[in-house]
Amino acid sequence: MEALTHTEFHFPKQKSVYHGKVRDVYNIDDKVLAMVATDRISAFDVILPKGIPCKGQILNEIASKFLDATSDICPNWKLATPDPHVTVGVLCKGFPVEMIVRGYLCGSAWRFYKNGGRNLCGHILPEGMRENEKFLTPLITPTTKAEQGEHDADISKEEILAKGLVSPEDYAVIEDYTMKLFMRGTEIAAKQGLILVDTKYEFGKADDKIYLIDEIHTPDSSRYFYADGYEENFAKGLPQRQLSKEFVREWLMANGFQGQEGQQVPEMTEAVVNSITQRYIELYETITGEKFKATLVNNAEEQIFRNVSQWLEQHT
């Protein structure tokens, strides 16, 4: 299978295109976004040299399902999924912060804690915590999201409000939405034998209305543990069986790469690429309870352009 690693479409009424780390985002008439989930994969803020077949379809379909499953909690940007790789939706002006929610001490938060950090985005963490330990209540640990300047930097609620990044009224709304979405995601995961460990949400505004935007509860934006064995592994200090992109970061770190200057991305052999695809399929099937059906076409770009163009002609 070939990976879809780049698109350069010219849709009807298209105003611009933005190529992100994973998604190619098309502005249609300043009203609609067509977001193409490619098979690119990034880690440590670096796009890796090879794409992962099926990854884009998996991310797009999981996000689409969770947007539908949480639409009673808050409005979201999705209008339709005209192609397995594409979601089209309301164009919003995004808030310059990402709302990270953590139910457990792991990943970057654990690395911060292990190195002596105790003030995590305004939350004072107690002494004596262990890796993968559950917090008494989930913590919101926002990060910055900027087109220029510092990006993905930890920031507290107090700093967000003091800098005027989000108004107090809007922050109260997205904070409330964030916790409710995390609770819903936790409930859905539990039904599938999983623990939603941490995740991120992004919000934006259109016509003065706040929307949930971007992806939700995908393996790129979330970390899941298998519930079966969690307690035993935690008691013994063993690694948890998890489904997330963390295994990619761990593979890179084990091979001497953390995105720092002068470091080289290790060789992504066919076996490595295939193993990453299989992990993404595993998460899709586990979290949705459905069998993954890969869309195999000779030219994915042609299919995407046809499907999206037809939708736009009918709805814009």
Backbone as a ProteinNet text record, in pm:
[ID]
protein_1_A
[PRIMARY]
MEALTHTEFHFPKQKSVYHGKVRDVYNIDDKVLAMVATDRISAFDVILPKGIPCKGQILNEIASKFLDATSDICPNWKLATPDPHVTVGVLCKGFPVEMIVRGYLCGSAWRFYKNGGRNLCGHILPEGMRENEKFLTPLITPTTKAEQGEHDADISKEEILAKGLVSPEDYAVIEDYTMKLFMRGTEIAAKQGLILVDTKYEFGKADDKIYLIDEIHTPDSSRYFYADGYEENFAKGLPQRQLSKEFVREWLMANGFQGQEGQQVPEMTEAVVNSITQRYIELYETITGEKFKATLVNNAEEQIFRNVSQWLEQHT
[TERTIARY]
83.8	0	87.4	49.6	122	65.5	153	109.6	76.6	-28.2	-65.9	8.8	115.2	200.1	187.8	123.4	111.2	-5.8	-75.8	-181.2	-163.2	-207.9	-203.3	-322.5	-441.7	-564.9	-600.2	-688.9	-746.5	-897	-963.8	-1107.5	-1184.5	-1312.6	-1395.9	-1403.3	-1388.9	-1397.9	-1286.1	-1178.9	-1069	-995.1	-969.4	-897.5	-750.7	-723.7	-586.3	-573.6	-448.8	-422.5	-310.7	-324.9	-222.4	-179.2	-49.3	4	58	-15.1	29.4	121.3	148.1	235.8	172.9	41.2	-27.9	-138.5	-206.2	-322.9	-295.2	-360.1	-361.3	-499.6	-502.3	-628.6	-660.4	-774.5	-815.1	-927.6	-905.5	-1005.2	-1093.8	-1222.8	-1317.4	-1405.4	-1379	-1463.3	-1472.6	-1369.9	-1368.1	-1488.2	-1548.9	-1666.1	-1650.9	-1585.1	-1574.1	-1427.2	-1390.3	-1258.2	-1273.7	-1187.7	-1176.4	-1043.1	-1049.8	-930.1	-894.3	-781.7	-735.8	-636.7	-670.1	-578.7	-484.9	-360.9	-263.7	-206.4	-115.8	-48.8	84.8	109.7	231	224.5	341.4	347.4	456.1	428.8	526.5	551.2	667.1	702.8	810.9	807.5	900.7	898.5	779.3	757.8	831.4	865.7	935.5	851.4	833	763.2	862.4	828.2	919.3	922.8	1033.2	1054.2	961.3	894.9	805	664.4	565.3	427.6	387.7	274.6	224.7	92.5	92.8	-30	-147.5	-263	-390.8	-404.2	-294.7	-300.4	-398.3	-395.6	-484.5	-630.8	-664.1	-802.1	-844.6	-755.8	-786.5	-811.6	-722.2	-739.3	-869.6	-896	-1015.1	-1142.6	-1146.3	-1268.1	-1290.9	-1183.6	-1200.5	-1250.1	-1186.1	-1226.9	-1371.8	-1410.6	-1547.8	-1648	-1616	-1706.5	-1720.2	-1607.8	-1613.2	-1677	-1661.9	-1733.5	-1883.9	-1927.6	-2070.7	-2114.5	-2028.1	-2064.4	-2061.9	-2010.7	-2003.6	-2078.4	-2153	-2217.8	-2326.5	-2371.9	-2470.9	-2405.3	-2271.9	-2200.4	-2169.7	-2121.1	-2089.2	-2094.1	-2116.7	-2115.1	-1976.6	-1969.2	-1838.8	-1842.2	-1724.1	-1707.7	-1751.1	-1766.9	-1791.5	-1925.1	-1919.5	-2039.9	-2059.8	-1949.2	-1959.9	-1821.7	-1820.1	-1695.7	-1714.4	-1689.6	-1714.9	-1616.9	-1508.2	-1406.3	-1344.4	-1298.2	-1237.1	-1122	-1056.4	-944.1	-984.4	-1110.7	-1146.4	-1267.7	-1257	-1371.6	-1385.5	-1509	-1534.6	-1619.2	-1593.4	-1666.8	-1659.7	-1716.7	-1725.5	-1586.4	-1554	-1426.6	-1437.2	-1350.5	-1350.4	-1215.8	-1216.6	-1090.6	-1051	-942.5	-903.6	-847.8	-872.9	-809.5	-661.1	-572.7	-428.7	-377.2	-463.9	-422.5	-485.6	-417.5	-472.9	-504.6	-619	-661.8	-622.1	-513.3	-465	-531.7	-584.8	-642.6	-565.8	-527.2	-448.7	-520.7	-545.7	-603.7	-497.7	-377.8	-270.2	-136.6	-40.1	92.3	180.3	188.5	273.9	315.5	394.4	440.2	524.3	501.1	581	560.7	439.5	415.1	500.9	514.4	600.6	747.1	789.8	928.4	955.3	858.7	867.8	877.8	792.4	787.1	915	959	1078.8	1201.6	1203.4	1316.4	1302.3	1203.5	1191	1081.1	1012.1	905.3	784.4	726.9	607.9	492.3	521	415.5	386	281.7	246.1	126.6	155.6	51.3	-38.6	23.4	-52.6	-103.2	-87.6	-126.7	-3.4	-8.9	103	86.8	180.7	172.9	234.7	173.1	225.8	354.8	431.1	552.5	514.1	607.1	591.9	503.7	467	386.3	474.1	410.1	482	430.8	513	474.2	343.1	254.3	123.5	23.3	52.9	-41.4	-159.3	-278.2	-398.6	-407.5	-441	-465.8	-599.9	-613.5	-740.6	-854.1	-826.5	-919.5	-837.7	-895.1	-819.8	-772.9	-654.5	-596.5	-600.3	-636.8	-625.3	-491	-405.8	-271.2	-253.5	-298.8	-297.6	-156.6	-149.4	-25.5	-57.8	46	27.8	15	-55	-68.5	-54.4	60.6	87.4	140.6	100.2	152.6	299.5	333.6	472.9	508.6	634.9	676.7	662.7	653.9	656.7	529.9	548.5	437	449.5	336	335.2	407.5	407.2	469.1	362.5	396.6	301.7	265.8	139.1	92.9	-22.2	-35.5	-142.3	-265.3	-377.6	-500.5	-478	-410.6	-386.9	-304.8	-204.7	-121.6	-202	-287.3	-371.4	-459.5	-520.3	-609.5	-530.7	-415.7	-334.3	-281.4	-247.7	-195.1	-306.4	-430.4	-542.4	-553.4	-497.3	-504.6	-648	-722.9	-863.9	-935.6	-1054.6	-1128	-1174.7	-1195	-1243.9	-1374.5	-1464.4	-1593.5	-1575.5	-1492.7	-1470	-1393.9	-1296	-1219	-1308.6	-1402.5	-1494.1	-1573.3	-1611.5	-1688.5	-1601.7	-1480.5	-1399.3	-1345.6	-1326	-1285.1	-1396.3	-1519.7	-1635.1	-1651.6	-1643.5	-1653.6	-1543.3	-1420.9	-1305.6	-1328.6	-1372.3	-1392.2	-1507.9	-1613.3	-1726.8	-1689.3	-1610.7	-1565.1	-1475.3	-1387	-1296.5	-1374.9	-1476.7	-1559.5	-1630.9	-1684.1	-1751.2	-1651.8	-1533.7	-1431.9	-1389.8	-1382.2	-1346.3	-1452.3	-1578.1	-1688.7	-1687.9	-1668.3	-1667.2	-1549.3	-1432	-1313.4	-1333.9	-1394.4	-1415.1	-1501	-1598.1	-1684.4	-1605.5	-1493	-1408.5	-1286.8	-1287.3	-1175.9	-1052	-1069.7	-956.7	-968.8	-856	-850.1	-804.2	-884.4	-839.7	-748.2	-620.7	-519.6	-505.7	-484.8	-478.7	-514.4	-550.1	-591.5	-583.9	-609.7	-612.6	-737	-785.5	-899.1	-862.1	-913.2	-896	-1033.5	-1042.3	-1169.6	-1148.9	-1256.6	-1252.2	-1387.8	-1393.7	-1517.2	-1556.6	-1686.3	-1743.2	-1875.5	-1893	-2015.4	-2044.3	-1937.8	-1946.8	-1992.4	-1984.3	-2022.2	-1898	-1881.7	-1764.8	-1788.6	-1692.9	-1699.8	-1579.6	-1598.7	-1488.1	-1437	-1305.6	-1250	-1142.7	-1092.1	-982	-1022.2	-924.7	-950.3	-986.6	-1035.1	-1072.5	-1058.5	-989.7	-974.9	-908.1	-821	-744.9	-613.3	-543.4	-414.3	-307.1	-328.4	-232.9	-256.4	-379.6	-411.7	-438	-433	-473.1	-381.3	-386.4	-313.8	-414.2	-410.7	-498.3	-414.9	-457.6	-405.5	-512.9	-469.7	-563.6	-598	-728.2	-771.1	-727	-735.8	-696	-545.3	-504.9	-363	-308.3	-388.4	-336.3	-291.5	-381.5	-350.9	-229.4	-225.2	-113.6	18.2	17.5	140.1	183.9	86.2	120.8	181.3	122.4	171.7	315	347.2	480.3	578.8	529.3	617.5	653.1	564.2	589.4	525.9	577.2	514.9	371	287.3	148.7	137.2	42.7	8.6	-72.9	-20.5	-90.2	-107.1	-206.7	-232.5	-226.2	-120.2	-102.8	17.7	50.8	169.6	296.3	281.7	398.3	498.9	447.3	540.9	634	587.2	672.8	781.9	742.7	842	944.9	896.9	988.8	1086.2	1038	1125.5	1230.8	1189	1283.7	1387.8	1340.9	1435.4	1534.1	1484.5	1572	1678.5	1649.9	1745.4	1813.5	1814.7	1895.2	1836.7	1703.4	1643.3	1534.4	1548.2	1445.7	1416.3	1445	1415	1512.9	1627.1	1725.1	1820.1	1876.1	1964.6	2082.1	2107.3	2217.7	2180.7	2062.2	2019.7	1955.1	1976.3	1920.5	1805.3	1698.6	1587.9	1638.5	1615.5	1662.1	1591.9	1653.4	1596.9	1459.1	1363.2	1228.6	1216.2	1250.2	1244.3	1099.3	1081	946.1	880.4	959.3	904.9	858.3	934.1	896.3	767.3	761.4	641.9	519.9	533.8	421.8	376.4	471.5	435.3	356.8	391.8	318.3	176.5	163.2	29.7	-55.1	2.6	-72.9	-115.3	-32.1	-69.4	-186.7	-186.4	-297.6	-426.9	-417.2	-535.7	-587.5	-494.6	-532	-611.3	-564.2	-636.7	-774.5	-780.9	-910.8	-1010.7	-970.1	-1063.3	-1098.6	-1002.5	-1028.4	-1121.6	-1091.8	-1169.5	-1307.7	-1321.9	-1453	-1532.6	-1463.6	-1532.7	-1571.8	-1514	-1547.1	-1422.3	-1442.6	-1331.5	-1289.3	-1160.5	-1112.7	-1115.6	-1169.7	-1175.4	-1094.1	-976.5	-889.4	-946.6	-940.9	-982.3	-861.2	-860.9	-746.4	-782	-720.4	-741	-605.3	-600.7	-473.8	-425.5	-521.1	-483.2	-573.3	-527.1	-608.4	-638.1	-540	-561	-679.8	-690.2	-801.6	-935.1	-941.8	-1066.6	-1104.2	-1005.8	-1032.6	-1083.6	-1015.5	-1056.8	-1198.9	-1228.9	-1364.4	-1469.2	-1445.8	-1545.3	-1569	-1460.6	-1474.4	-1537.7	-1495.3	-1551.5	-1701.9	-1744.8	-1888.6	-1964.6	-1908.9	-1976.9	-1986.3	-1875.8	-1874.5	-1975.6	-1983.8	-2078.3	-2222.9	-2250.2	-2387.2	-2421.6	-2318.5	-2347.8	-2291.1	-2218.5	-2164.9	-2205.3
-119.3	0	124.4	220.9	346.8	442.8	521.4	620.7	751.6	818.9	951.1	1054.7	1111.7	1200	1347.1	1380.2	1521	1540.1	1651.9	1687.1	1832.7	1865.2	2003.3	2022.8	2028.4	2038.4	2184.3	2200.7	2331.7	2311.1	2318.9	2294.3	2418.8	2400.4	2515.8	2612.8	2742	2849.9	2843.8	2770.1	2759.4	2891.8	2930.7	3055.1	3030.2	2921.1	2895.6	2751.3	2708.9	2576.8	2590	2515.5	2512.4	2367.8	2342.5	2207.6	2196.7	2126.3	2104.8	1985.1	1943.1	1827.9	1700.8	1689	1568.6	1601.3	1714.8	1746.7	1859.1	1847.7	1955	2018.7	2147.9	2215	2317.4	2299.4	2383.8	2478.1	2608.2	2710.8	2728.8	2701.1	2713.2	2835.8	2941.5	3061.8	3127	3107	3163.3	3119.9	3007.8	2959	2814.6	2734.5	2590	2548.3	2454.8	2391.9	2249.1	2210.8	2070.8	2021.5	1934.6	1890	1748.5	1736.6	1607.8	1546.6	1429.8	1359	1274.5	1318	1243.1	1128.3	1053.9	945.2	990.2	1121.9	1171.5	1141.2	1127	1106.9	1196.2	1256.7	1345.3	1300.8	1336.1	1312.4	1412.1	1460.6	1563.4	1684.1	1714.2	1829.9	1816.6	1693.1	1667.7	1571.6	1604.5	1513	1404.7	1279.9	1169.7	1146.1	1088.7	1083.1	989.2	897.2	805.6	814.6	803.2	799.8	660.6	654.4	528.6	493.9	395	360.6	336.9	388.3	375.3	473.6	535.1	620.5	735.8	803.4	917	877.2	767.7	719.8	684.6	618.8	579.6	702.9	801.5	922.6	993.6	1006.5	1079	1008.5	876.5	803.4	798.2	783.7	786	923.6	1029.2	1164.3	1189.7	1145.8	1166.3	1097.6	974	899.4	968.6	1020	1083.7	1222.1	1291.4	1418.4	1394	1288.8	1255.1	1211.8	1137	1080.7	1184.4	1304.3	1408.6	1535.3	1528.8	1650.2	1702.8	1619.6	1667.5	1747.8	1736.3	1808.5	1951.1	1964.5	2098.2	2097.2	2212.5	2218.3	2181.4	2114	2089.7	2129.3	2139	2198.6	2107.3	1977.2	1881.9	1904.4	1904.8	1905.5	1771.9	1710.8	1583.3	1521	1392.5	1322.9	1267.4	1349.4	1307.7	1203.8	1180.6	1084.1	1025.6	899.1	839.5	920.5	1002.3	1083.3	1225.6	1262.1	1404	1431.6	1536.3	1594.6	1738.2	1779.5	1919.3	1977.8	2105.2	2164.3	2314.7	2370	2515.2	2574.1	2678.6	2746.9	2833	2807	2879.8	2948.9	3052.3	3113.3	3044.6	2968.1	2887.4	2970.9	2926.5	2987.6	2949.5	3036.6	3008.7	2918.3	2830.5	2733	2597.6	2492.2	2357.4	2312.1	2249.4	2205.4	2058.7	2037.1	1902.2	1854.9	1733.9	1677.3	1551.6	1541	1426.1	1356.8	1227.2	1148.6	1072.9	1059.4	978.8	1049.9	1020.1	1080.5	995.3	1036	960.5	1050.6	993	1069.2	1188	1302.9	1422.6	1471.5	1449.9	1492.3	1411	1281.1	1198.4	1239.5	1267.9	1309.6	1440.4	1532.1	1657.7	1629.2	1541.3	1508.7	1436.9	1342.3	1263.3	1352.5	1462.1	1554.2	1662.1	1643.5	1733.7	1837.4	1844.8	1942.3	1907.4	2006.8	1983	2077.3	2190.5	2284.3	2262.8	2185.7	2153.4	2238.9	2346.4	2436.7	2488.4	2519.8	2573.9	2469.8	2341.8	2233.8	2188.5	2193.8	2148.4	1998.2	1921.2	1775.6	1729.1	1631.5	1583.8	1504.6	1496.2	1414.1	1265.8	1184.4	1039.9	974.9	1048.7	985.8	896.3	800	704.4	713.2	665.4	667.4	591.4	650.6	592.6	592.3	668.3	676.5	765.7	726.1	802.3	925.8	1040.7	1160.5	1146.5	1213.7	1210	1262.7	1369.9	1422.6	1459.6	1448.4	1484.2	1629.5	1654.3	1788.3	1845.1	1972.3	2042.3	2113.7	2077.1	2134.7	2192.7	2315.2	2372.9	2392	2401.5	2441	2552.1	2626.8	2735.3	2678.4	2751.6	2714.1	2842.5	2859.3	2985.4	2959.3	3046.1	3034	3074.2	3169.7	3210.9	3218	3199.6	3206.1	3072.2	3076.3	2953.9	2872.8	2745.6	2655.7	2531.8	2477.5	2357.1	2377.9	2500.6	2528.5	2520.9	2458	2450.3	2590.4	2606.7	2736.2	2711.8	2796.6	2779.5	2860.3	2826.3	2903	3049.4	3073	3209.6	3289.1	3224.1	3292.1	3319.6	3225.3	3244.3	3367.7	3379.7	3492.5	3623	3615.7	3736.3	3791.7	3701.1	3745	3779.2	3755.6	3785.8	3693.1	3572.6	3477.3	3430.4	3417.4	3378.5	3461.7	3509.8	3589	3499	3554.6	3473.7	3401.7	3469	3408.7	3289.7	3307.1	3197.5	3083.1	3118.5	3011.8	2926	2988.3	2912.5	2810.9	2851.9	2762.1	2646	2675.8	2567	2475.8	2530.3	2447.5	2348.4	2396.4	2311	2204.6	2246.3	2150.7	2044.4	2089.4	1998.7	1885.2	1917.2	1813.9	1720.5	1775.6	1691.8	1599.4	1649.4	1565.6	1453.3	1486.8	1384.5	1277	1316.3	1218.2	1127	1185.7	1103.3	1008.6	1060.8	976.4	863.3	892.4	790.8	680.8	721.1	623.6	534.4	594.8	517.1	420.3	468.9	383.4	265.2	290.7	184.9	72.1	105.4	3.2	-88.4	-40	-119.4	-177.3	-169.8	-226.1	-139.8	-9.3	82.1	191	252.6	369.8	487.3	593.9	716.8	789.3	788.1	837.6	989.4	1038.9	1183.2	1213.2	1337.1	1376	1526.8	1577.9	1722.9	1761.1	1880.9	1936.4	2076	2111.8	2247.3	2306.9	2436.7	2506.8	2631.7	2674.9	2796.6	2863.5	2978.2	3055.2	3084.8	3082.7	3127.8	3194.4	3317.7	3393.7	3398.9	3418.4	3434.7	3307.8	3195	3066.9	2980.1	2915	2831.5	2689.7	2639.3	2504.9	2422.3	2293.7	2197.7	2177.6	2191.4	2179.3	2071.3	2045.5	1952.1	1808.6	1725.1	1584.4	1566.3	1448.2	1419.9	1270.6	1237.4	1100.5	1004.9	1057.6	972.7	931	831.9	793	900.6	1000.1	1110.2	1214.8	1223.6	1327.7	1271.5	1139.4	1075.3	958.8	918.9	800.4	708.6	582.1	482.5	371.8	323.8	200	92.5	-33.1	-144	-152.4	-155.8	-163	-294.2	-402.4	-533.2	-534.9	-551.9	-556.4	-424.8	-316.8	-187.2	-194.1	-240	-240.2	-327.3	-445.7	-538.5	-477.7	-421.4	-361.5	-242.1	-162.6	-45.5	-89.1	-190.5	-239.5	-290.8	-352.2	-410.2	-312.9	-192.5	-95.3	-131.7	-207.8	-249.8	-152.4	-146.4	-59.8	-103.2	-7.2	-37.9	-74.7	-163.9	-190	-70.9	-2.1	118.4	127.2	203.2	234.5	386.2	434.6	577.5	593.5	717.9	743.9	740.4	718.8	718.5	610.6	498.5	391.8	439.3	531.1	587.3	673.2	756.9	839.9	752.5	644.9	556.1	489.8	448.2	387.9	488.5	612.4	715.8	741.5	754.4	780.5	665.5	543.1	425.9	423.2	495.3	500.9	637.3	708.6	829.5	953.9	960.8	1079.9	1137.5	1268.5	1339.9	1476.6	1486.5	1609.9	1722.2	1692.2	1795.8	1818	1936.8	1974.9	1877.4	1836.3	1744.8	1597.5	1565.6	1425.7	1382.2	1257.5	1201.6	1106.4	1116.4	1021.9	882.9	781.5	646.3	594.3	497.1	441.3	379.5	419.8	363.6	250	130.3	15.4	-20.9	-105.7	-150.5	-218.6	-294.1	-363.1	-262.8	-155.5	-52.9	15.9	54.1	120.4	29.4	-97.6	-191.5	-211	-212.3	-232.4	-111.7	8.4	127.8	125.3	85.1	71.7	-25.3	-138.6	-239.4	-186.5	-104	-46.6	50.5	126.5	218.7	141.8	33.8	-48.9	-110.6	-154.9	-214	-113.7	10.2	109.1	135.7	149.4	174.4	66.2	-59.4	-170	-183.7	-151	-163.4	-52.4	71.5	183.4	192.2	149.9	158.7	29.6	-82.6	-211	-258.4	-195.2	-230.3	-275	-357.1	-401.5	-288	-264.2	-158.5	-205.5	-121	-150.6	-45.2	-85	9.7	43.7	170.2	213.3	204.9	106.2	83.4	125	232.4	279.5	306.1	304.4	327.2	470.6	564.3	704.5	772.7	777	834.3	981.1	1053.6	1196.5	1220.6	1140.8	1157.9	1134.1	1030.7	999.5	1110.9	1159.5	1267.6	1391.2	1429.5	1549.5	1534.3	1419.6	1396.1	1401.5	1331	1323.9	1460	1531.2	1661.2	1763.2	1763.1	1858.2	1837.9	1713.5	1684.5	1736.7	1716.2	1764.4	1917.1	1983.2	2127.8	2184.4	2123.5	2170.5	2159.7	2059.4	2037.2	2120.3	2161.6	2220.9	2361.7	2413.3	2550.2	2639.4
0	0	0	-81.9	-85.6	17.5	75.2	173.9	102.9	151	99.6	182.8	127.8	208.3	171.8	59.1	21.9	-73.5	-57.6	-153.1	-194.3	-310.7	-361.2	-453.7	-394	-470.5	-500.6	-598.6	-630.4	-642.2	-527.3	-522.3	-567.4	-606.8	-639.6	-522.1	-547.1	-448	-343.3	-373	-276.7	-261.5	-136.2	-108.7	-76.3	-4.2	38.1	84.3	107.1	163.5	266	375.6	479.7	499.1	487.9	507.2	649.8	735.4	871.9	881.6	1003.4	1022.7	966.7	980.8	936.5	836.1	856	774.2	674.6	559.3	461.1	468.6	498	529.4	420.8	354.6	242.9	286.3	263.8	294	171.4	188	78.6	103.3	28.5	28.6	167.7	250.9	387.3	470.6	435.9	508.3	554.3	471.4	497.3	492.2	578.3	571	521.1	428.3	388.3	443.8	544.4	614.9	570.1	502.6	450.3	548.2	601.5	691.4	606	593.4	514.6	598.4	539	610.8	669.6	668.9	733.4	882.7	943.1	1088.4	1144.6	1259.3	1321.8	1465.2	1514.3	1654.4	1690.6	1814.3	1859.2	1764.7	1711.7	1623	1490.1	1452.9	1327	1242.7	1115.2	1024.7	982.6	1008.1	976.7	825.3	775.4	630.6	553.9	621.4	550.8	608.9	521.1	565.6	611.4	683.4	738.4	668.7	578.5	506.4	600.6	563.2	636.1	752.3	795.3	913.6	897.4	783.7	762.7	768.7	701.7	704.6	847	920.5	1058.4	1145.2	1137.6	1217.8	1183	1053.2	1010	1054.4	1042.4	1076.7	1227.6	1306.5	1452	1496.3	1445.8	1483.4	1445.4	1327.5	1280.8	1372.4	1411.1	1500.3	1635.9	1690.5	1821.2	1815.5	1704.4	1690	1694.2	1626.6	1628.9	1769.6	1838.5	1969.4	2082	2052.8	2156.2	2115.4	2006.9	1955.2	2048.3	2143.3	2240.5	2353.1	2366.9	2471.9	2428.7	2305.5	2255	2102.4	2041.2	1894.6	1843.7	1730.2	1668.9	1521.6	1466.3	1333.8	1219.3	1243.1	1134.7	1064.1	930.5	847.5	777.4	731.3	658.7	643.9	608	571.9	430.3	328.6	190.7	136.6	210.9	169.8	296.1	291.7	410.7	469.9	387.2	434.1	471.1	451	457.1	545.5	625.5	694.7	647.2	617.8	585.1	696.9	726.7	837.6	840	945.7	963.1	985.5	911.6	931.6	1056.9	1152.9	1279.8	1300.2	1381	1425.1	1554.2	1549.9	1664.3	1779	1901	2017.2	2017.2	2064.8	2058.6	2170.2	2220.3	2321.4	2288	2329	2320.4	2462.2	2478.1	2611.1	2629.8	2701.9	2730.7	2860.6	2861.2	2983.7	3019.1	3144	3189.7	3305	3286.9	3394.8	3472.8	3413.6	3472	3450.6	3537	3527.9	3436.2	3311.1	3218.4	3102.6	3010.8	2895.5	2936.8	2872.5	2900.9	3043.8	3099.5	3238.4	3334.4	3307.3	3392.7	3378.9	3255	3236.6	3312.1	3310	3384.4	3534.2	3584.2	3727	3771.3	3690.9	3723.2	3734.8	3657.8	3659.3	3766.8	3856	3969.5	3958.9	3844.5	3828.7	3914.9	3977.4	4060.7	4026.6	3963	3923.4	3775.7	3747.3	3609.3	3568.1	3494.4	3443.8	3556.5	3670.7	3782.4	3879.8	3848.5	3939.9	4017.3	4148.2	4230.7	4254.6	4202.3	4212.9	4344.1	4409.8	4538.2	4521	4627.7	4626.8	4623.5	4577.1	4586.4	4481.6	4376.9	4271.3	4184.9	4122.1	4037.3	3894	3802.3	3662.1	3641.3	3563.3	3527.1	3642.6	3748.1	3859.5	3821.8	3866.5	3836.4	3926.1	3866	3945.4	4017	4130.7	4204	4116.8	4044.5	3944.4	3821.3	3701.7	3580.8	3585.7	3530.4	3528.5	3386.8	3375.8	3248.1	3247	3151.9	3142.4	3002.5	2981.1	2845.6	2790.7	2658.1	2592.1	2493.2	2457.6	2361.2	2221	2136.8	1995.7	1916.7	1854.9	1785.8	1645.8	1551	1414.8	1411.6	1498.1	1509.9	1658.4	1689.6	1829.5	1897.8	2030.2	2109.6	2089.4	2062.5	2032.9	2121	2163.1	2246.6	2379.7	2429.5	2560	2668.4	2780.5	2891.8	2938.9	2975.6	3024.5	3121.1	3221.3	3319.1	3278.1	3339	3317.4	3352.1	3462.6	3508.2	3406.6	3347.7	3246.6	3119.6	3081	2962.1	2978.1	3095.4	3120.5	3134.7	3202.1	3223.7	3091.1	2998.4	2867.9	2769.5	2809.1	2720.2	2600.8	2612.6	2500.9	2478.2	2587.4	2581.9	2688.1	2656.5	2754.6	2868.9	2988.8	3101	3068.6	2995.3	2961.4	2868.1	2766	2671.6	2737.3	2824	2888.4	2977.3	3045.6	3131.9	3049.3	2927.8	2841	2792.7	2742.5	2687.2	2797.5	2915.5	3029.2	3065	3066.2	3095.2	2986.7	2860.5	2749.6	2759.7	2792.7	2797.8	2897	3016.3	3118	3080.1	3022.6	2982.3	2867	2773.8	2661.4	2711.2	2806.9	2861	2935.5	3008.2	3078.6	2978.9	2870.7	2768.7	2702	2668.7	2607	2698.1	2828.3	2928.1	2932.6	2928.8	2932	2808	2691.1	2566.5	2565.8	2610.3	2614.3	2708.4	2824.6	2924	2868.4	2784.5	2725.3	2633	2584	2494.4	2566.6	2700.4	2776.4	2775.9	2754.1	2748.5	2854.4	2886	2972.5	2886.7	2882.5	2816.5	2915.6	2886.5	2980.2	2972.5	2852	2830.7	2685.8	2660.3	2525.6	2513.6	2393.6	2374.3	2294.7	2322.3	2248.6	2202.2	2084.9	2034.2	2008.1	2030.6	2013.9	1929.7	1866.2	1786.9	1786.9	1721.1	1716.6	1572.3	1546.9	1419.7	1452.3	1403.5	1431.8	1581.9	1659.3	1805	1877.6	1811.7	1872	1886	2001.3	2026.1	1976.3	1898	1842.4	1886.6	1903.1	1911.4	1770	1749.6	1614.8	1610.4	1490.3	1467.5	1504.2	1536.4	1565.4	1712.6	1745.8	1884.1	1910.5	2020	2070.5	1971	1886.3	1795.3	1861.7	1804.4	1861.6	1847.5	1761	1751.7	1859.3	1908.4	2006	2144.7	2158.9	2284.5	2317.2	2443.4	2487.8	2557.7	2522.3	2584	2646.1	2764	2822.6	2808.3	2801.9	2818.3	2967.1	2995.4	3135.6	3200.1	3124.1	3174.7	3198.6	3320.5	3353.9	3406.3	3400.8	3447.1	3593.5	3681.4	3824.9	3856.3	3795.3	3819.8	3771.8	3652	3599.1	3683.1	3727.2	3809	3942.1	4005	4133.9	4122.3	4007.9	3988	3924.1	3890.6	3826.7	3684	3618.1	3480.1	3381.4	3258.6	3157.4	3129.4	3096.7	3062.6	2914.8	2886.8	2747	2698.5	2600.1	2558.7	2408.5	2370.7	2231.1	2217.1	2156	2134.7	2043.3	2014.4	1933.5	2018.2	2149.9	2237.7	2196.9	2143.5	2104.5	1992.5	1907.4	1802.2	1866.4	1963.4	2033.5	2104.3	2167.6	2239.7	2143.9	2025.6	1925.5	1880.1	1858.9	1816.5	1925.4	2051.3	2161.6	2178.3	2163.5	2176.9	2067.8	1957.4	1846.3	1835.9	1949.1	1957.9	1896	1883.8	1822.6	1911.5	1943.9	2018.6	1956.7	1826.3	1755	1779.8	1841.6	1872.6	1755.4	1751.9	1641.1	1629.2	1507.1	1481.1	1487.6	1540.3	1548.7	1416.2	1381.2	1258.4	1289.5	1211.5	1227.2	1189.8	1274.6	1240.7	1115.8	1052.7	928.8	955.4	875.2	885.6	783.8	827.9	738.4	708.6	609.7	575.4	694.9	771.7	889.1	994.3	1014.8	1111.8	1067.8	940.2	886.2	899.7	862.9	872.5	1016.9	1109.6	1250	1302.6	1255.9	1298.4	1241.5	1115.1	1056	1137.4	1174.7	1249.8	1386.4	1450.3	1579.1	1563.3	1455	1430.7	1402.8	1326.4	1299	1429.3	1512.9	1641.6	1725.3	1729.3	1808.5	1748.3	1616.8	1552.1	1589.9	1574.8	1598	1746.1	1832.3	1975.8	2024.3	1984.6	2037.8	1974.6	1847.7	1782.7	1793.8	1819.5	1821.8	1683.4	1580.1	1442.4	1367.2	1265.8	1182	1090	1079	989.9	845.4	759.2	616	542.1	499.7	430.1	293.2	257.7	125	33.2	-51.5	-138.9	-281.3	-328	-465	-527	-659.3	-727.5	-711.7	-707.6	-696	-594.8	-470.7	-362.9	-388.4	-446.5	-471.8	-564.5	-671.1	-765.2	-696.2	-612.5	-543	-446.2	-371.6	-276.5	-349.1	-456.5	-529.4	-582.8	-637.6	-692.9	-581.7	-471.9	-364.4	-299.4	-272.5	-206.1	-299.5	-425.9	-522.1	-538.7	-543.9	-556	-434.7	-316.2	-194.9	-196.4	-232.1	-231.9	-332.1	-449.4	-551	-502.9	-421.3	-373.7	-250.3	-173	-41.7	-21.9	-119	-100.2	-216.2
[MASK]
++++++++++++++++++++++++++++++++++++++++++++++++++++++++++++++++++++++++++++++++++++++++++++++++++++++++++++++++++++++++++++++++++++++++++++++++++++++++++++++++++++++++++++++++++++++++++++++++++++++++++++++++++++++++++++++++++++++++++++++++++++++++++++++++++++++++++++++++++++++++++++++++++++++++++++++++++++++++++++

